[in-house]
Structures are given as structure tokens and as C-alpha cells.
Amino acid sequence: MTFEIALLLGIILFAVVAFAREWMPMDVVALTSLALLLLFDLVGPEEAISGFSNPAVITVMMMFVLSAGLSESGLVSKLGYRISEMVGTDRARATILLLLLAGGISAFLNNTAAVAVLMPVAIHLARHYRFSPSKILLPLSYTAIFGGTCTLIGTSTNLLVSSLSEKSGLGEFSMFEFLGLGAAFFVVGMVYNLVAPGKLLPSRSLASSLTRKYLLSDFLTEVRVPETSPLLGKTVLEEQVSERFHLNVLEIIRGAQKIYIDIRHTALQVDDILMVRGSVEDIVAFREHYRLLLLTDVKLQDADLSDRHTILAELQLSPLSRFVGKTLKEIDFRQRFDCFVLALSRTSEFIRDKLAAIPLDRWDTLLVFGPRSRVEALYELDDFMPLGERDLRIHLSARWWISALIMPLVVILAATGTMTILKAAILGAVALLVTRCITIQQAYRAIDWTVIFLLAAVLPLGIAMNRTGLAELISDLFVPIGAEYGPTVMLSLIYLTSNLLTAVFSNNATAVLMVPVAIAAGNQLGIDPKPLLMAVAYAASASFITPVGYQTNTMVFGPGNYKFVDYVRFGTPLTVLYWLIATWLIPILWPF
């Protein structure tokens, strides 16, 4: 093994571990790996930036814009909420229609955008039919994933593998070349998502109670201000209640009146009831210091916090949010939005204490309380995605039909060979801008720059693997198996390796790593590498067994109140099924 190969293996190992352990954001890990490739002269400067001009990267960028156009039109949301109006009391039919819609649009739209639009619909259906959202949110994520494998543009992985195939002289893939195996995956996956959740997914998250879901009962209570209290005539701001006692006064109840705006500057009167949120110790200290009366030991629930003036709602932090990496204190959330964040859900835990000092992360779910108008105003910001109840009278935009027309037109032009997918996508995105279906600012915000930089930064890794001979060295591990047991067994092993790697590594990074290996293995064995490339493409996308393997899996973690083991239990059987199906069908659809 040469020094260059050892060095490159070290960089790849660093990237894999950094991705798995989440030492840094994914795009930062990719850029760091790129910098190391440059530092040790494993790629040249022009090769290092070649990923930013790669057709797959630009196409993915344009697809984000096209997806935004369809999302902004309101058409997908309208179709989603229409499901609950059509099906009456038939829960099974509602679930089937929702998953079919998710899979169908994911074949042409960005998977993340599809799940973002339909996740509130899924939660609404769970509440309407009185079952746990955990029974439908993970199936929704899985459906978006395998729906995306049906077409070239359904997932960035397919576009990336196609681009790498073309650069290797093997030709690019057509729009519907993935449909054969993708359709098989879709049918099997749909049946699995309808049958398996009842046995393999828990009813952990109760759709009827957010306070119970976030374990807030012991942190919410009411206290009354008696005529002997030193707090009488004072304001919450004057007494620095938040700073001194680490709790929040959410609402002041004065007789039949509820005061929920400008609470900090409201002078307290006799018999005012304060709804407070804080730890048990802090609430006790607050009560004793001001000689307040604890009204009841009954735990406050959603109904105590929501009425026609105030609302308790779940909001998920968008990956494009301006607030990622910032704390609630830095944002000045309380003053800026006139709302309270009562709790935060992240992939590993529920956080209820010292929220103001915790940096926010992509896909964090916030439990927000405040005036209904203020909370609903957050729904309109690109920084947040509402997960709970909202106005179901979704309105279509004035130019919705243009957005609905452009996407099929892009697909038709690319599928018929009239234009390349890159050219059609660029023209489609520009058409949305020219017709004012979306603004240029919305287009900028729609692009997930993490994905773009990740794609562009990992592509030079494939160049380095070919140049140093690492790709051929790794392929030497597969070739003897193919020579002795046949190419189908080797294909099966490449699929399994790619699938296990994508569970901890990015799906696109996995594709970049395995495509050179698949091509080298095919060339060494004297067979067509295309079936092996298909194995890599499907396996890299079919990430079901961890919440971090695919963005949509991360998205549903908090709202579904899942645990890591839920993904292993629910995703493993489907992963094995797809492995067996791919091993059987790929050699038939794409002969060696």
C-alpha cells in the first residue's frame, strides 16, 4: 500500500467517523475532507472545485427551486388536506391515499420538501382518527425515500451516480431508467408500511396531548397573588422573575380576562392568577419568596393553554433557518416573536431546562406557546415548519397552475430526450422566476446549501480514489467473490456494503465512495459495470435503519417521539427485503 493510499484511507475514515459522531455539520465535514485532499496534493485546485460545476450538483440546485415553486403554489398541501375531507371515517383509506401522494410527488420533487409539506397533514390525520403520529410519520419518511428511487430526479443520489457514470465513459441514465426496480420497491414498501406499523412501531406519542408528550406536567402550574404578596403592584420585568427564578409567566388570568400580550409590563393585582412554567424547585422558590398561593396539584394540559386567544403548537426548525446554531437568547425569541418556547425535542432527548442557552440544530422541534396571532405568524416564516393544527382552508396561489405545469414539462422534455435534464431544470426554474411564481429571494432560500456543498465537496474524493488506485484496491476485495461465486453474488455484496455505509455516512458521500469501486470491480471481472452502479444508487438511497442516514428520517424523529431503536426495529426488515429484491431483479433488468 502506497503512502498516498494510506493517506486517502485516513481522510475517508475521518469523514465516516465525523459523520457518524456528528463532530461537525455534514457540509463542514465534507469541506474539511476536501481541504485535506488539497493539503496533501491528492487532488489539484481545479479538481477540488470541479464539484461546484458538476451537472448533478447544478441539477439538484435547480430541482430545489422547482420543488419550492410547487410547494408555494399550495397545490400539494391542498391535495393532502383534501384527503381527510374525502375519506370520512376510513383510516386505512386515508393512510393509503396520503402515502400514495407522498410517494408520487417524491418521484419528481425533493424528498425533504415532500415530507415537510405532508407531515402536518399526517399529524392532522392522526388526530382526526385518534391514533399515534408515530404510526404514520416513519412510514411517510420511508415512502418518500423509495418513491424518490423511481426516477432520475427523484433523489440527488440517482443524479449523482448518473453523472459519475457519464464521466467514466459509461453514459448517463435516462429519466425513467430507475422505474423498473423503483416500482418493485414502491409496491413492496407500500404493503410493508400498511401492515408492519401496527406490530413494529410504538404508540409512544399521544396526538391528544403535547404537554404529556413533552413531559411538561410537572413544569406547568398556576399561582394566585394574595393581598399580602410583595409582588402586588409590581411587574414581572421589574422583579426580574425570569432571571432570578429561571421561570416564565405565560399568562395572567384576571377574573374572566386573560392577559397574554405585554405580560412583562403588566402591574399585578390582587387575585391575579399566574400561569408559570419552570422546574419544580424554581416554582416553589418563586411561590415562597412572594408568598403566592399554589392553586392546585392538577396538571395543566393542552386545553388549559389553548383557546381562541392563545395556542400551544409544535414548530420544526427548517434546515434553511437563519437560527440554526444560535440560542434562543441570541435570537431574543421571547421579545422578537412575543412567544415562549416551553420545550425542545432533538433526536436523542427532550430538553426542558435552560433552553435559552442551547444552540438550535436542524430539525429541532420546538413546543411554542403564545398569542394565537403571534404563533400563527411563525407559520409563515421560512425558518419554521408547523407540525400541528393550522387553518385547513389552504388556498392556492394565483399562479398555481403555472407551477403545476412547469414540473411535468421539465420531466417530459428530459424523458423524451428533447433536452438534457440539466437544461430542462434550469429553464423550468427560470420560468418560475419570470412568471413570478416565486421570488428570487424564495429561490435562494429554497436551495439547501448544505446538500449542495456536501455534493460539491465530496465529488473530488472519487477523483482521488481513482488517481491513487484506492478504488481498484478496494474492488480487489469484491472481484475474487465475483470470480468464484458469480457476478450476482458480488453485486449483492456491493449493495449490502453501500447500504450499511449509508446508515452512518451521507447517501451522496456513499455513492461517491462506492461508484469508483463498482466500476473498477466490473472492469476487472470483464462485465458491464452498470448493474453494479444501479446497486450502489438504490442501496445508498434505501436508508431506513437510523434516524441520521437520510434527512427525512431525521425530520420525523421529534414529531413522532421516536427512539433510535424504533428505526432499527422498523427499518431492518424492509432493508433486508430490498436487499433480496435488488439481488434478484437488478441482473434481470440490467444484465451483466
C-alpha positions as CSV (number, residue, x, y, z in Angstrom):
1,M,0.0,0.0,0.0
2,T,1.4,3.4,-1.0
3,F,1.7,6.4,1.2
4,E,-1.0,8.2,-0.9
5,I,-3.5,5.4,-0.5
6,A,-2.9,5.2,3.3
7,L,-3.4,9.0,3.5
8,L,-6.6,8.8,1.5
9,L,-7.9,6.0,3.6
10,G,-7.2,8.1,6.7
11,I,-9.2,11.0,5.3
12,I,-12.1,8.7,4.4
13,L,-12.0,7.2,7.9
14,F,-12.1,10.7,9.4
15,A,-15.1,11.6,7.3
16,V,-17.0,8.5,8.1
17,V,-16.4,8.8,11.9
18,A,-17.1,12.6,11.8
19,F,-20.4,12.0,10.0
20,A,-21.4,9.2,12.4
21,R,-20.4,11.0,15.6
22,E,-21.7,14.4,14.3
23,W,-18.5,16.2,15.3
24,M,-19.4,18.9,12.8
25,P,-22.2,19.6,10.4
26,M,-22.2,17.4,7.3
27,D,-21.1,20.1,4.9
28,V,-18.3,21.2,7.2
29,V,-17.0,17.6,7.4
30,A,-17.1,17.4,3.6
31,L,-15.3,20.7,3.1
32,T,-12.7,19.6,5.7
33,S,-12.1,16.4,3.8
34,L,-11.7,18.4,0.6
35,A,-9.2,20.7,2.3
36,L,-7.2,17.7,3.4
37,L,-7.2,16.3,-0.2
38,L,-5.8,19.7,-1.3
39,L,-3.3,20.0,1.5
40,F,-1.7,16.6,0.7
41,D,-1.9,17.1,-3.1
42,L,-4.3,14.2,-3.6
43,V,-6.3,16.5,-5.9
44,G,-5.3,19.7,-7.7
45,P,-7.0,23.1,-7.2
46,E,-9.1,22.8,-10.4
47,E,-10.2,19.2,-9.5
48,A,-11.1,20.4,-5.9
49,I,-13.6,22.9,-7.2
50,S,-14.8,20.7,-10.1
51,G,-17.7,19.6,-8.0
52,F,-19.3,23.1,-8.0
53,S,-19.7,22.9,-11.8
54,N,-20.8,19.2,-11.9
55,P,-24.1,18.8,-13.8
56,A,-25.6,16.7,-11.0
57,V,-24.9,19.5,-8.4
58,I,-26.4,22.2,-10.6
59,T,-29.4,20.0,-11.4
60,V,-30.1,19.3,-7.7
61,M,-29.9,23.1,-7.1
62,M,-32.5,23.7,-9.8
63,M,-34.7,20.9,-8.5
64,F,-34.8,22.6,-5.1
65,V,-36.2,25.7,-6.9
66,L,-38.7,23.7,-8.9
67,S,-39.8,22.0,-5.7
68,A,-40.2,25.4,-4.0
69,G,-42.4,26.6,-6.8
70,L,-44.8,23.6,-6.4
71,S,-44.8,24.0,-2.6
72,E,-45.5,27.7,-2.7
73,S,-48.4,27.1,-5.1
74,G,-50.3,25.4,-2.3
75,L,-51.3,22.5,-4.6
76,V,-49.6,19.7,-2.6
77,S,-50.9,21.0,0.7
78,K,-54.4,21.3,-0.8
79,L,-54.3,17.7,-2.1
80,G,-53.0,16.5,1.3
81,Y,-55.7,18.1,3.4
82,R,-58.3,17.2,0.8
83,I,-57.6,13.5,1.8
84,S,-59.1,14.0,5.3
85,E,-62.2,15.5,3.8
86,M,-62.7,12.7,1.3
87,V,-62.3,9.6,3.4
88,G,-64.7,10.1,6.2
89,T,-64.2,7.5,8.9
90,D,-61.9,5.2,6.9
91,R,-58.5,5.4,8.5
92,A,-56.9,2.8,6.2
93,R,-58.0,4.6,3.1
94,A,-56.7,7.9,4.4
95,T,-53.3,6.4,5.1
96,I,-53.1,4.8,1.7
97,L,-54.0,8.0,-0.1
98,L,-51.5,10.0,1.9
99,L,-48.7,7.6,1.3
100,L,-49.5,7.3,-2.4
101,L,-49.4,11.1,-2.7
102,A,-46.1,11.2,-0.8
103,G,-44.5,8.5,-3.0
104,G,-45.9,10.0,-6.2
105,I,-44.6,13.6,-5.6
106,S,-41.3,12.3,-4.2
107,A,-40.6,10.7,-7.6
108,F,-40.3,14.2,-9.0
109,L,-39.8,16.6,-6.1
110,N,-37.2,16.9,-3.5
111,N,-38.0,14.2,-0.8
112,T,-37.4,16.7,2.1
113,A,-39.8,19.2,0.6
114,A,-42.4,16.5,0.1
115,V,-42.2,15.3,3.7
116,A,-42.2,18.9,5.0
117,V,-45.4,19.7,3.2
118,L,-47.2,16.4,4.1
119,M,-46.0,16.0,7.7
120,P,-48.6,18.4,9.1
121,V,-51.2,16.5,7.1
122,A,-50.1,13.2,8.6
123,I,-50.3,14.6,12.1
124,H,-53.8,16.0,11.4
125,L,-54.9,12.6,10.2
126,A,-53.5,11.0,13.4
127,R,-55.6,13.4,15.5
128,H,-58.6,13.0,13.3
129,Y,-58.6,9.2,13.5
130,R,-57.3,9.2,17.1
131,F,-54.1,7.2,16.7
132,S,-50.5,8.0,17.4
133,P,-48.5,10.0,14.9
134,S,-45.6,7.6,15.4
135,K,-47.7,5.0,13.4
136,I,-47.6,7.2,10.3
137,L,-44.7,9.6,10.3
138,L,-41.9,7.0,9.8
139,P,-43.9,5.2,7.0
140,L,-44.3,8.7,5.5
141,S,-40.5,9.2,5.5
142,Y,-39.8,5.7,4.1
143,T,-42.4,6.3,1.3
144,A,-40.7,9.5,0.3
145,I,-37.4,7.7,0.2
146,F,-38.4,4.7,-2.0
147,G,-40.7,7.0,-4.1
148,G,-37.6,9.0,-4.9
149,T,-35.8,6.0,-6.3
150,C,-38.3,5.6,-9.2
151,T,-36.9,8.4,-11.4
152,L,-33.6,10.1,-12.2
153,I,-34.7,13.3,-10.5
154,G,-36.4,11.7,-7.5
155,T,-33.2,11.8,-5.4
156,S,-29.9,13.6,-5.7
157,T,-28.2,10.2,-5.4
158,N,-29.6,9.0,-8.7
159,L,-28.5,12.2,-10.4
160,L,-25.0,11.9,-8.9
161,V,-24.5,8.3,-9.9
162,S,-25.7,9.1,-13.4
163,S,-23.2,12.0,-13.6
164,L,-20.3,9.8,-12.4
165,S,-21.2,7.1,-14.8
166,E,-21.1,9.6,-17.7
167,K,-17.8,11.0,-16.6
168,S,-16.4,7.4,-16.6
169,G,-17.5,6.9,-20.2
170,L,-20.4,4.6,-19.4
171,G,-23.1,7.0,-20.4
172,E,-25.8,8.8,-18.3
173,F,-29.1,7.3,-17.2
174,S,-32.5,8.2,-18.7
175,M,-35.3,9.8,-16.7
176,F,-37.3,6.5,-16.1
177,E,-34.4,4.0,-16.2
178,F,-34.8,3.6,-12.4
179,L,-38.5,2.9,-12.7
180,G,-38.4,-0.9,-13.0
181,L,-36.8,-1.7,-9.7
182,G,-38.2,1.5,-8.2
183,A,-41.7,0.3,-8.9
184,A,-41.0,-3.0,-7.2
185,F,-39.6,-1.2,-4.2
186,F,-42.6,1.0,-4.1
187,V,-45.2,-1.8,-4.2
188,V,-43.3,-3.8,-1.5
189,G,-42.7,-0.7,0.6
190,M,-46.3,0.4,0.5
191,V,-47.5,-3.1,1.6
192,Y,-44.9,-3.0,4.4
193,N,-45.9,0.5,5.5
194,L,-49.5,-0.5,5.7
195,V,-49.0,-3.8,7.5
196,A,-45.9,-3.5,9.7
197,P,-46.5,-0.3,11.8
198,G,-49.2,-1.9,13.9
199,K,-46.7,-4.5,15.2
200,L,-43.3,-2.8,14.9
201,L,-44.0,0.9,15.7
202,P,-44.9,2.1,19.2
203,S,-47.9,4.3,20.1
204,R,-45.5,6.4,22.1
205,S,-46.5,9.9,21.0
206,L,-50.0,10.8,22.1
207,A,-51.6,13.1,19.5
208,S,-54.1,14.4,22.0
209,S,-51.6,16.0,24.5
210,L,-48.5,17.9,23.7
211,T,-47.9,18.6,27.4
212,R,-47.8,14.9,28.1
213,K,-45.6,14.2,25.1
214,Y,-43.0,16.7,26.3
215,L,-43.4,15.6,29.9
216,L,-44.3,19.1,30.9
217,S,-47.0,18.4,33.5
218,D,-44.7,18.9,36.4
219,F,-43.3,22.1,34.9
220,L,-46.6,24.0,34.4
221,T,-48.8,25.3,37.2
222,E,-50.9,28.2,38.4
223,V,-50.3,30.5,41.4
224,R,-52.5,33.3,42.8
225,V,-51.4,36.7,44.0
226,P,-52.9,37.3,47.5
227,E,-53.3,40.8,49.0
228,T,-50.2,40.1,51.3
229,S,-47.8,39.3,48.5
230,P,-44.8,41.6,47.8
231,L,-45.5,41.1,44.1
232,L,-48.6,43.2,44.3
233,G,-48.4,46.3,42.2
234,K,-45.1,45.1,40.6
235,T,-44.4,43.8,37.1
236,V,-42.6,40.7,36.1
237,L,-40.0,42.8,34.4
238,E,-39.4,45.0,37.5
239,E,-38.9,41.9,39.7
240,Q,-36.7,40.2,37.0
241,V,-38.7,37.0,37.6
242,S,-37.2,35.2,34.6
243,E,-33.6,35.9,35.5
244,R,-33.9,35.3,39.3
245,F,-36.1,32.3,39.3
246,H,-35.5,30.8,35.9
247,L,-39.2,30.5,35.0
248,N,-41.6,32.1,32.6
249,V,-45.0,33.7,33.3
250,L,-47.0,32.6,30.3
251,E,-50.3,34.2,31.1
252,I,-52.1,36.4,33.6
253,I,-55.7,35.4,34.4
254,R,-57.6,38.4,35.9
255,G,-61.2,37.3,36.6
256,A,-62.7,36.4,33.2
257,Q,-59.9,38.2,31.4
258,K,-56.8,36.6,30.1
259,I,-53.7,38.8,29.6
260,Y,-51.2,37.3,27.2
261,I,-49.7,40.3,25.5
262,D,-47.1,42.6,27.2
263,I,-47.2,40.4,30.3
264,R,-43.8,41.7,31.4
265,H,-45.1,45.3,31.8
266,T,-48.5,44.4,33.4
267,A,-48.8,45.5,37.1
268,L,-50.1,42.6,39.2
269,Q,-53.4,43.0,41.1
270,V,-55.0,41.1,44.0
271,D,-56.2,37.6,43.0
272,D,-54.4,37.6,39.7
273,I,-53.6,34.1,38.6
274,L,-50.2,33.5,37.0
275,M,-49.6,30.5,34.7
276,V,-46.0,29.8,35.2
277,R,-43.5,27.4,33.6
278,G,-40.3,26.2,35.3
279,S,-38.8,23.4,37.3
280,V,-40.5,22.3,40.5
281,E,-37.7,23.8,42.6
282,D,-37.9,27.1,40.9
283,I,-41.7,27.3,41.1
284,V,-41.5,26.5,44.9
285,A,-38.8,29.2,45.4
286,F,-40.9,31.7,43.5
287,R,-44.0,30.9,45.5
288,E,-42.3,31.1,48.9
289,H,-40.4,34.3,48.1
290,Y,-43.6,36.2,47.1
291,R,-46.0,34.4,49.4
292,L,-48.1,33.2,46.5
293,L,-50.8,30.5,46.7
294,L,-50.4,27.3,44.7
295,L,-53.9,26.8,43.3
296,T,-54.0,23.1,42.5
297,D,-52.0,19.9,42.1
298,V,-53.9,19.1,39.0
299,K,-51.5,19.0,36.0
300,L,-52.1,21.6,33.3
301,Q,-52.9,20.1,29.9
302,D,-53.3,21.4,26.3
303,A,-56.8,22.7,26.9
304,D,-55.5,24.9,29.7
305,L,-53.1,26.6,27.4
306,S,-55.1,26.9,24.2
307,D,-58.2,28.9,23.5
308,R,-59.3,31.4,20.8
309,H,-56.6,33.8,22.0
310,T,-53.6,31.6,22.8
311,I,-52.2,28.4,21.3
312,L,-49.8,25.6,22.1
313,A,-48.1,24.4,18.9
314,E,-45.2,22.4,17.6
315,L,-42.8,24.0,15.1
316,Q,-39.9,22.4,13.5
317,L,-36.7,24.3,12.7
318,S,-36.2,24.3,8.9
319,P,-32.7,23.2,7.7
320,L,-32.6,26.6,5.9
321,S,-33.4,28.5,9.1
322,R,-31.4,31.6,10.0
323,F,-31.5,30.4,13.6
324,V,-29.5,27.2,13.2
325,G,-26.5,27.3,15.5
326,K,-28.0,30.2,17.5
327,T,-29.5,30.1,21.0
328,L,-33.0,31.4,21.9
329,K,-31.2,34.1,23.9
330,E,-29.2,35.2,21.0
331,I,-32.3,35.3,18.8
332,D,-34.1,37.1,21.6
333,F,-37.0,34.8,20.8
334,R,-39.3,36.0,23.6
335,Q,-39.2,39.7,22.6
336,R,-38.8,39.1,18.9
337,F,-41.8,36.9,18.4
338,D,-43.8,37.5,21.6
339,C,-43.9,33.8,22.3
340,F,-42.4,31.3,24.7
341,V,-40.5,28.1,23.9
342,L,-41.6,25.6,26.6
343,A,-39.6,22.6,25.4
344,L,-37.3,21.3,22.7
345,S,-37.2,17.9,21.1
346,R,-34.0,16.6,19.5
347,T,-33.1,13.2,18.1
348,S,-31.7,12.0,21.4
349,E,-33.8,13.8,24.1
350,F,-36.5,16.2,25.2
351,I,-35.0,19.4,26.6
352,R,-37.0,21.4,29.1
353,D,-34.4,23.2,31.3
354,K,-32.1,26.1,30.4
355,L,-33.5,26.3,26.9
356,A,-32.2,29.8,26.3
357,A,-28.6,28.7,26.3
358,I,-28.9,25.7,23.9
359,P,-27.8,26.3,20.3
360,L,-30.6,25.2,17.9
361,D,-30.0,22.5,15.4
362,R,-31.6,21.5,12.0
363,W,-34.9,19.6,12.5
364,D,-35.2,20.6,16.2
365,T,-38.9,20.6,17.2
366,L,-40.0,23.5,19.4
367,L,-43.1,23.5,21.7
368,V,-44.2,27.1,21.4
369,F,-46.9,28.9,23.5
370,G,-48.2,32.4,22.9
371,P,-50.9,34.6,21.4
372,R,-52.6,32.7,18.6
373,S,-51.8,35.5,16.1
374,R,-48.1,35.6,17.1
375,V,-47.7,31.8,16.9
376,E,-49.5,31.6,13.5
377,A,-47.2,34.4,12.2
378,L,-44.3,32.0,12.8
379,Y,-46.0,29.5,10.4
380,E,-45.4,32.0,7.5
381,L,-41.6,32.2,8.2
382,D,-39.2,30.1,6.2
383,D,-37.4,29.4,9.5
384,F,-40.1,27.2,10.9
385,M,-42.4,24.4,9.7
386,P,-45.7,24.0,11.6
387,L,-46.5,20.4,12.7
388,G,-49.8,20.7,14.5
389,E,-53.2,22.3,14.0
390,R,-53.4,25.1,11.5
391,D,-56.0,26.6,9.2
392,L,-57.0,23.7,6.9
393,R,-58.6,26.1,4.4
394,I,-55.4,26.0,2.3
395,H,-55.6,28.5,-0.6
396,L,-54.0,28.1,-3.9
397,S,-51.8,30.9,-5.2
398,A,-52.9,32.9,-8.1
399,R,-50.4,31.3,-10.4
400,W,-50.6,27.8,-9.0
401,W,-51.4,26.3,-12.4
402,I,-48.1,27.6,-13.8
403,S,-46.1,25.8,-11.1
404,A,-48.2,22.7,-11.7
405,L,-47.5,22.8,-15.4
406,I,-43.7,23.5,-15.3
407,M,-42.7,20.4,-13.4
408,P,-44.4,17.9,-15.8
409,L,-43.0,19.9,-18.7
410,V,-39.4,19.5,-17.3
411,V,-39.9,15.8,-16.9
412,I,-41.4,15.3,-20.4
413,L,-38.6,17.3,-22.1
414,A,-35.9,15.3,-20.3
415,A,-37.7,11.9,-20.7
416,T,-38.1,12.3,-24.5
417,G,-34.6,13.4,-25.0
418,T,-35.6,16.8,-26.3
419,M,-33.3,18.4,-23.7
420,T,-30.9,17.2,-21.1
421,I,-32.3,17.1,-17.5
422,L,-29.9,20.0,-16.6
423,K,-31.1,22.2,-19.4
424,A,-34.8,21.5,-18.7
425,A,-34.4,22.1,-15.0
426,I,-32.6,25.4,-15.5
427,L,-35.2,26.6,-18.0
428,G,-38.0,25.4,-15.6
429,A,-36.5,27.3,-12.6
430,V,-36.1,30.5,-14.7
431,A,-39.7,30.2,-15.9
432,L,-40.9,30.1,-12.3
433,L,-39.0,33.3,-11.6
434,V,-40.0,35.1,-14.7
435,T,-43.7,34.3,-14.2
436,R,-43.4,35.4,-10.5
437,C,-44.5,32.1,-9.2
438,I,-41.6,32.5,-6.7
439,T,-39.3,35.4,-6.0
440,I,-35.5,35.3,-6.3
441,Q,-35.3,35.5,-2.5
442,Q,-37.6,32.5,-2.2
443,A,-35.4,30.6,-4.7
444,Y,-32.3,31.4,-2.7
445,R,-34.0,30.2,0.5
446,A,-35.3,27.1,-1.2
447,I,-31.9,25.7,-2.0
448,D,-30.5,23.5,0.8
449,W,-26.9,24.8,0.6
450,T,-25.8,22.0,3.0
451,V,-26.7,19.4,0.3
452,I,-25.1,21.5,-2.4
453,F,-21.8,22.0,-0.6
454,L,-21.8,18.4,0.6
455,L,-22.2,17.2,-3.0
456,A,-19.6,19.5,-4.5
457,A,-17.1,18.8,-1.7
458,V,-17.2,15.0,-1.8
459,L,-17.0,14.6,-5.6
460,P,-13.2,15.2,-5.6
461,L,-13.0,12.2,-3.3
462,G,-13.9,10.0,-6.2
463,I,-11.1,11.6,-8.3
464,A,-8.6,10.9,-5.6
465,M,-9.7,7.3,-5.2
466,N,-9.2,6.7,-9.0
467,R,-5.9,8.6,-9.1
468,T,-4.3,6.8,-6.1
469,G,-5.5,3.4,-7.0
470,L,-7.6,3.1,-3.9
471,A,-10.8,2.3,-5.9
472,E,-9.0,-0.6,-7.6
473,L,-7.5,-1.8,-4.3
474,I,-11.0,-2.0,-2.6
475,S,-12.5,-3.6,-5.7
476,D,-9.9,-6.4,-5.3
477,L,-11.8,-7.4,-2.2
478,F,-15.0,-8.0,-4.3
479,V,-13.6,-9.4,-7.5
480,P,-12.5,-12.8,-6.1
481,I,-16.0,-13.3,-4.8
482,G,-17.4,-12.5,-8.2
483,A,-15.0,-14.8,-9.9
484,E,-15.8,-17.7,-7.7
485,Y,-19.5,-17.3,-7.0
486,G,-20.6,-15.2,-9.9
487,P,-21.3,-11.5,-10.5
488,T,-24.7,-11.7,-8.9
489,V,-23.2,-12.5,-5.5
490,M,-20.6,-9.7,-6.0
491,L,-23.5,-7.3,-6.8
492,S,-25.3,-8.4,-3.7
493,L,-22.3,-7.7,-1.6
494,I,-21.7,-4.3,-3.1
495,Y,-25.4,-3.4,-2.4
496,L,-25.1,-4.6,1.2
497,T,-21.8,-2.7,1.7
498,S,-23.3,0.5,0.3
499,N,-26.5,0.2,2.3
500,L,-24.6,-0.3,5.6
501,L,-22.3,2.6,4.8
502,T,-25.2,5.0,4.1
503,A,-26.6,4.3,7.6
504,V,-23.8,6.4,9.1
505,F,-22.4,8.2,6.1
506,S,-24.3,10.6,3.8
507,N,-26.1,8.9,0.9
508,N,-24.3,11.1,-1.6
509,A,-20.9,10.5,0.0
510,T,-21.6,6.8,0.0
511,A,-22.3,7.0,-3.8
512,V,-19.1,8.9,-4.5
513,L,-17.1,6.4,-2.5
514,M,-18.7,3.2,-4.0
515,V,-19.1,4.2,-7.6
516,P,-15.4,4.0,-8.4
517,V,-15.2,0.7,-6.6
518,A,-18.2,-0.7,-8.6
519,I,-16.7,0.5,-11.9
520,A,-13.3,-1.0,-11.1
521,A,-14.8,-4.3,-10.0
522,G,-16.9,-4.6,-13.2
523,N,-13.9,-3.8,-15.4
524,Q,-11.6,-6.3,-13.6
525,L,-14.2,-9.0,-13.9
526,G,-14.9,-8.2,-17.5
527,I,-18.6,-7.4,-17.1
528,D,-20.8,-4.4,-17.6
529,P,-20.5,-2.2,-14.5
530,K,-24.0,-0.7,-15.0
531,P,-25.8,-3.3,-12.8
532,L,-23.2,-2.6,-10.0
533,L,-23.8,1.2,-10.4
534,M,-27.5,0.6,-10.0
535,A,-26.9,-1.5,-6.9
536,V,-24.9,1.5,-5.4
537,A,-27.6,4.0,-6.4
538,Y,-30.5,2.1,-4.9
539,A,-28.6,1.0,-1.8
540,A,-27.3,4.5,-1.0
541,S,-30.9,5.8,-1.0
542,A,-32.5,2.9,0.9
543,S,-31.5,4.2,4.3
544,F,-34.1,3.0,6.9
545,I,-32.2,1.7,10.0
546,T,-31.0,5.0,11.6
547,P,-32.5,8.5,12.1
548,V,-29.4,10.1,10.7
549,G,-29.0,8.2,7.4
550,Y,-31.5,10.3,5.5
551,Q,-32.8,13.8,6.1
552,T,-36.5,12.7,6.1
553,N,-35.8,10.2,8.8
554,T,-34.3,13.0,11.0
555,M,-37.3,15.2,10.2
556,V,-39.9,12.8,11.7
557,F,-37.8,11.8,14.8
558,G,-39.0,14.6,17.1
559,P,-42.7,14.9,15.9
560,G,-43.1,11.1,16.1
561,N,-41.4,10.9,19.5
562,Y,-39.3,8.1,18.2
563,K,-36.2,6.4,19.8
564,F,-33.2,5.1,17.9
565,V,-34.3,1.5,18.4
566,D,-37.6,2.2,16.6
567,Y,-35.7,2.8,13.4
568,V,-33.7,-0.4,13.8
569,R,-36.8,-2.5,14.6
570,F,-38.9,-1.0,11.8
571,G,-36.3,-0.4,9.2
572,T,-34.3,-3.7,9.4
573,P,-37.0,-6.0,7.8
574,L,-37.5,-3.5,4.9
575,T,-33.8,-3.2,4.4
576,V,-33.4,-7.0,4.2
577,L,-36.4,-7.2,1.8
578,Y,-34.9,-4.6,-0.5
579,W,-31.5,-6.3,-0.5
580,L,-33.0,-9.6,-1.6
581,I,-35.2,-7.9,-4.2
582,A,-32.3,-5.9,-5.6
583,T,-30.1,-9.0,-5.8
584,W,-32.8,-10.8,-7.7
585,L,-34.1,-8.1,-10.1
586,I,-31.0,-5.9,-10.9
587,P,-29.3,-8.7,-13.0
588,I,-32.6,-9.2,-14.8
589,L,-33.3,-5.5,-15.6
590,W,-29.7,-4.7,-16.3
591,P,-27.9,-7.9,-17.5
592,F,-24.1,-8.2,-16.9
